[in-house]
Amino acid sequence: MTLTTSRRAAIFHGYRATPEDHWFGWLARQLNHAGIPAQIPALPDPAAPRRDSWREAVSAALGVPGRESIVIAHSLGCIAVLSHLASQDGPWSLGTLVLVSGFVDRLPALPVLNNFIGDGVDLSGIRDRVGSLTILRSDDDPYVPVGHTDRLAQLLQTSAVVVPGAGHFLATDGITSLPPALEAVTRCSGARPE
């Protein structure tokens, strides 16, 4: 029998993806099995995303995050999540944040996303409110340059964990499960921001 905790997880997909794609369902099932209820919200118009509508969808799914909140985001979903966190006016904290192929700079391989990305996200103060932060990147991502994810990690005062040969963490890259993301959530010993 699995015990359910008060921790809750939300997994946010990226550009041209749905909740059924890649490793999202696998991770949700693993978290549910571990007693952590997980949802994978569908972000609107994934093939023609708009930053405001994605941030609103993240806000509807996550609201004001708390110490029991767990957020996992992939690629463009990272910008939507970080944008939502940066927009919070009142006090908030987040128990666990896992960013996979995250970035805040424009992507040379995907100029179609320039309007969504804009000038990035003001990340000041976010790291101080997150208990456990993990950033995952591959060493051969064809869409997000290694330097983009490393710069995001630096801005968030951490370093990226490299998953060799994972491409952009897509099913077409052979990634239909993502144990490092699961480990980042389950290893969290309850460390929370004060």
C-alpha positions in Angstrom: 0.0 0.0 0.0 1.3 3.4 -1.0 1.1 6.3 1.5 0.1 9.6 0.1 2.0 12.7 1.3 0.8 16.3 1.2 3.4 16.9 -1.5 1.9 17.5 -5.0 3.6 17.5 -8.4 2.9 19.2 -11.6 4.8 18.3 -14.8 4.8 20.9 -17.6 5.5 20.0 -21.2 7.2 22.1 -23.9 6.8 23.3 -27.4 4.8 21.0 -29.8 4.3 18.5 -27.0 1.3 17.1 -25.1 0.9 15.5 -21.6 1.0 12.1 -23.4 4.4 12.7 -25.0 8.0 11.7 -24.1 8.6 10.8 -20.4 5.9 12.9 -18.8 3.4 10.0 -18.3 6.1 7.7 -17.0 7.2 10.3 -14.4 3.6 11.0 -13.3 3.0 7.2 -12.8 6.2 6.8 -10.8 5.4 9.8 -8.6 1.8 8.5 -8.1 3.2 5.1 -7.2 5.5 6.8 -4.6 2.5 8.5 -3.1 3.0 11.9 -4.6 -0.1 12.9 -6.7 1.1 14.2 -10.1 -0.7 16.1 -12.8 0.4 17.0 -16.3 -1.6 20.1 -17.4 -2.1 20.6 -21.1 -0.7 23.9 -22.1 -2.7 25.7 -24.8 -1.7 25.7 -28.5 1.6 23.8 -28.1 2.4 24.2 -31.8 1.9 28.0 -31.7 2.5 28.9 -28.0 1.9 32.3 -26.5 3.8 33.2 -23.4 0.8 34.9 -21.6 -1.6 32.0 -22.2 1.0 29.4 -21.1 1.8 31.4 -18.0 -2.0 31.6 -17.2 -2.3 27.9 -17.7 0.7 27.3 -15.3 -0.9 29.7 -12.8 -4.2 27.9 -13.0 -2.5 24.5 -12.4 0.0 25.7 -9.8 -1.4 28.8 -8.2 0.8 30.2 -5.4 3.3 27.4 -4.8 4.0 26.1 -1.4 6.6 24.1 0.4 4.8 20.9 -0.6 4.8 21.8 -4.3 6.9 20.0 -6.8 7.3 21.3 -10.3 9.0 19.6 -13.2 9.2 21.4 -16.5 10.6 20.6 -19.9 12.1 23.0 -22.5 9.7 25.9 -23.2 7.7 24.8 -20.2 10.6 26.0 -18.1 10.2 29.6 -19.3 6.4 29.4 -18.6 7.0 28.1 -15.1 9.8 30.6 -14.3 7.7 33.4 -15.7 4.9 32.4 -13.4 7.2 32.2 -10.4 8.7 35.6 -11.2 5.2 37.2 -11.4 4.3 36.2 -7.9 3.7 39.3 -5.8 3.2 37.9 -2.4 5.3 35.4 -0.4 5.8 32.0 -1.9 8.1 29.1 -1.7 8.5 25.9 -3.7 9.7 22.6 -2.3 11.2 21.1 -5.5 11.9 22.5 -8.9 13.3 20.3 -11.7 14.1 22.0 -15.1 14.9 19.8 -18.1 16.6 21.4 -21.1 15.7 24.7 -19.6 16.8 28.1 -21.0 15.9 31.8 -20.9 17.7 32.9 -24.1 16.5 32.8 -27.7 17.3 29.6 -29.5 19.2 29.8 -32.8 17.5 26.5 -33.9 14.0 27.7 -33.2 13.6 31.4 -34.1 9.8 30.8 -34.3 9.9 31.0 -30.5 11.6 34.4 -30.3 8.3 36.2 -29.4 7.6 33.7 -26.7 11.1 33.9 -25.2 11.3 37.7 -25.6 13.9 39.0 -23.2 13.9 35.9 -21.0 12.8 36.0 -17.4 14.0 38.0 -14.4 15.2 35.2 -12.1 16.2 37.4 -9.2 15.0 36.0 -5.9 13.7 32.7 -7.3 16.5 30.6 -6.1 16.1 31.8 -2.5 12.5 30.5 -2.5 13.2 27.0 -3.9 14.1 24.3 -1.5 15.6 21.7 -4.0 16.6 22.8 -7.5 17.8 20.4 -10.2 18.6 21.4 -13.8 19.1 18.5 -16.3 20.7 18.9 -19.7 22.1 16.6 -22.3 25.5 16.9 -24.0 24.0 16.7 -27.5 20.8 18.7 -27.4 20.0 19.8 -31.0 17.6 22.6 -30.0 18.9 24.1 -26.7 22.6 24.9 -26.8 24.5 23.5 -23.8 25.6 27.1 -22.9 22.0 28.2 -22.7 21.1 25.6 -20.0 24.4 26.2 -18.2 23.7 30.0 -18.2 20.2 29.3 -16.7 21.9 27.1 -14.0 24.4 29.9 -13.3 21.6 32.5 -13.0 19.8 30.2 -10.5 23.1 29.6 -8.6 23.6 26.0 -9.3 25.1 23.8 -12.0 23.4 21.5 -14.5 23.4 17.7 -14.2 24.4 16.2 -17.6 22.6 13.2 -18.9 24.8 12.0 -21.7 23.3 11.3 -25.1 19.7 12.3 -24.2 19.3 14.8 -27.0 16.4 17.1 -26.2 14.8 14.5 -23.9 12.2 13.5 -26.5 10.8 10.1 -27.3 12.4 10.4 -30.7 15.7 10.7 -28.8 14.8 7.4 -27.0 13.8 9.1 -23.8 10.5 7.7 -22.6 11.5 7.5 -19.0 13.7 10.0 -17.0 15.1 8.4 -13.8 17.3 11.5 -13.0 14.1 13.6 -12.8 12.4 11.1 -10.5 15.6 10.9 -8.4 15.7 14.7 -8.1 12.1 14.6 -6.6 12.4 11.5 -4.4 15.8 12.2 -3.0 14.6 15.5 -1.6 14.9 15.0 2.1 12.3 17.6 2.8 14.7 20.5 2.7 12.5 23.6 2.3 13.2 27.3 1.9 12.8 29.2 5.2 
